[in-house]
Amino acid sequence: MILNGLLGSKSAIATLTPTTFTLACNNKTVMESLWVACFQRVDYRLKTCDVVWINGQTIHSMTMDRVNLSELREALSPVQTFDMGRDPAPWKRWGALARKEGWQKEDWVHFLTPIEESGSDWQPGSESESESESDEEM
């Protein structure tokens, strides 16, 4: 798959095959492998969205036409992907932290994975009898 877009205000081309990835800007290769991809600003009301390419401590945010999104998701099936929501994430700050701490792929995956809510059925104000009794004994 060949994907055209913008890195900032410069034209960019991402080339994806099942085994390779290349990101080029102004006919210069800026990334040759991919660890993680993130999607942001994905909204049906917008014509464009962002895909953020992450490889080590290198991060590139590419604006692309939203119509290519489903095809891109399919092409990225071998790569870990994350949906970041409608607002852009603080990539400069996260990139600085990744460079400072020497993050590996597993660090990025752990950092970007949403925290799951526990499966507890507890509701505020619904203490069990044993908890109430133990509080009274104190």
LINQUIKA-V415864 format. One record per backbone hydrogen bond with DSSP energy under -0.5 kcal/mol. CO is the residue of the C=O (numbers start at 1). NH is the residue of the N-H. E is the energy in kcal/mol with one decimal. If there is no record, write none. Layout:
# LINQUIKA-V415864
co:CO nh:NH e:E
co:CO nh:NH e:E
This chain:
# LINQUIKA-V415864
co:1 nh:3 e:-0.5
co:1 nh:16 e:-3.0
co:3 nh:14 e:-2.9
co:5 nh:12 e:-2.6
co:6 nh:8 e:-0.7
co:6 nh:63 e:-2.6
co:7 nh:9 e:-0.6
co:7 nh:10 e:-1.9
co:10 nh:7 e:-2.8
co:11 nh:26 e:-1.3
co:12 nh:5 e:-2.2
co:13 nh:24 e:-2.7
co:14 nh:3 e:-3.0
co:14 nh:16 e:-0.5
co:15 nh:22 e:-2.0
co:20 nh:17 e:-2.5
co:22 nh:15 e:-3.1
co:23 nh:30 e:-3.1
co:23 nh:31 e:-1.5
co:24 nh:13 e:-2.6
co:25 nh:28 e:-1.2
co:28 nh:25 e:-2.8
co:31 nh:23 e:-2.8
co:32 nh:21 e:-0.6
co:35 nh:80 e:-0.7
co:36 nh:54 e:-2.5
co:37 nh:82 e:-1.7
co:38 nh:52 e:-3.3
co:39 nh:84 e:-3.6
co:40 nh:50 e:-2.7
co:41 nh:43 e:-0.8
co:43 nh:46 e:-1.8
co:47 nh:66 e:-3.0
co:49 nh:64 e:-2.8
co:50 nh:40 e:-2.1
co:51 nh:53 e:-0.6
co:51 nh:62 e:-3.0
co:52 nh:38 e:-2.1
co:53 nh:60 e:-2.2
co:54 nh:35 e:-2.7
co:54 nh:36 e:-1.9
co:55 nh:58 e:-2.1
co:58 nh:55 e:-2.4
co:60 nh:53 e:-3.0
co:60 nh:62 e:-0.6
co:61 nh:8 e:-0.5
co:62 nh:51 e:-2.6
co:63 nh:6 e:-2.1
co:64 nh:49 e:-2.2
co:65 nh:68 e:-1.4
co:66 nh:69 e:-1.9
co:68 nh:72 e:-2.3
co:69 nh:73 e:-2.7
co:70 nh:74 e:-1.8
co:71 nh:75 e:-2.1
co:72 nh:76 e:-1.9
co:74 nh:77 e:-1.4
co:76 nh:79 e:-2.4
co:80 nh:37 e:-2.0
co:82 nh:39 e:-2.8
co:82 nh:84 e:-0.6
co:85 nh:41 e:-1.7
co:85 nh:42 e:-0.7
co:89 nh:91 e:-2.1
co:90 nh:94 e:-2.3
co:91 nh:95 e:-3.0
co:92 nh:96 e:-2.1
co:93 nh:97 e:-2.1
co:94 nh:98 e:-2.5
co:95 nh:99 e:-2.5
co:96 nh:100 e:-2.5
co:97 nh:101 e:-2.3
co:98 nh:102 e:-0.9
co:98 nh:103 e:-2.1
co:104 nh:107 e:-0.6
co:104 nh:108 e:-1.8
co:105 nh:109 e:-2.5
co:106 nh:110 e:-2.5
co:107 nh:111 e:-2.6
co:108 nh:112 e:-2.6
co:109 nh:113 e:-1.5
co:123 nh:126 e:-1.9
co:128 nh:132 e:-2.0
co:129 nh:133 e:-2.7
co:130 nh:134 e:-2.0
co:131 nh:135 e:-1.8
co:132 nh:136 e:-1.9
co:133 nh:137 e:-1.7
co:134 nh:138 e:-0.7
co:135 nh:138 e:-0.6
